[in-house]
Amino acid sequence: MTNLKLAVKNFWHDEEGATAIEYGLLAALIAVVIIVGASLLGNNLNCLFKNIAACLGNPSSCKAGLPTAC
């Protein structure tokens, strides 16, 4: 019975699993930030390239700068 109490006590005070979970949550948060940032940057670049293509197709529409089609 003493061994069981000791095993439960050791298990209760063990913090290795908690540390692993914290690192996992941190990695997931970083992944979400990277995905959101990449998608926003990708959309902005796509808009910029569409505007440049529009200017190349019709240069008279771009005298005052790039049109904002997006």
C-alpha positions in Angstrom: 0.0 0.0 0.0 2.9 2.4 0.7 4.3 1.8 -2.8 0.9 2.8 -4.3 0.8 6.0 -2.3 4.3 6.8 -3.2 3.6 6.1 -6.9 0.5 8.3 -6.8 2.3 11.1 -5.0 5.2 11.0 -7.5 2.7 11.0 -10.5 0.8 14.0 -9.0 4.0 16.1 -8.6 5.5 15.2 -12.0 5.5 18.3 -14.2 7.1 16.9 -17.4 3.8 16.3 -19.1 2.7 19.8 -18.3 5.8 21.3 -19.8 5.3 19.2 -23.0 1.7 20.5 -23.3 2.9 24.1 -22.9 5.4 23.7 -25.6 2.8 22.1 -27.8 0.4 24.9 -27.3 3.1 27.5 -28.0 4.0 25.7 -31.2 0.3 25.6 -32.3 0.0 29.4 -31.6 3.1 30.2 -33.6 1.8 28.0 -36.5 -1.6 29.9 -36.4 0.2 33.3 -36.5 2.4 32.2 -39.4 -0.6 30.9 -41.4 -2.6 34.1 -40.8 0.4 36.3 -41.7 1.1 34.3 -44.9 -2.4 34.4 -46.1 -2.7 38.1 -45.5 0.6 38.7 -47.3 -0.4 36.4 -50.1 -3.7 38.3 -50.6 -1.9 41.7 -50.7 0.7 40.4 -53.1 -2.0 39.0 -55.4 -3.8 42.3 -55.4 -0.6 44.1 -56.2 0.2 41.8 -59.1 -3.3 42.1 -60.5 -2.9 45.9 -60.4 0.4 45.8 -62.2 -1.1 43.5 -64.8 -4.0 45.9 -65.3 -1.5 48.8 -65.8 0.5 46.7 -68.3 -2.6 45.9 -70.2 -3.9 49.5 -70.3 -1.1 52.0 -69.5 -3.4 55.1 -69.8 -5.3 54.0 -66.7 -2.2 54.1 -64.5 -0.9 57.7 -65.1 -1.9 58.7 -61.5 -0.6 55.4 -60.0 -1.7 51.9 -59.6 -5.5 51.3 -59.7 -7.0 49.7 -56.7 -9.0 46.8 -58.2 -8.9 44.7 -55.0 
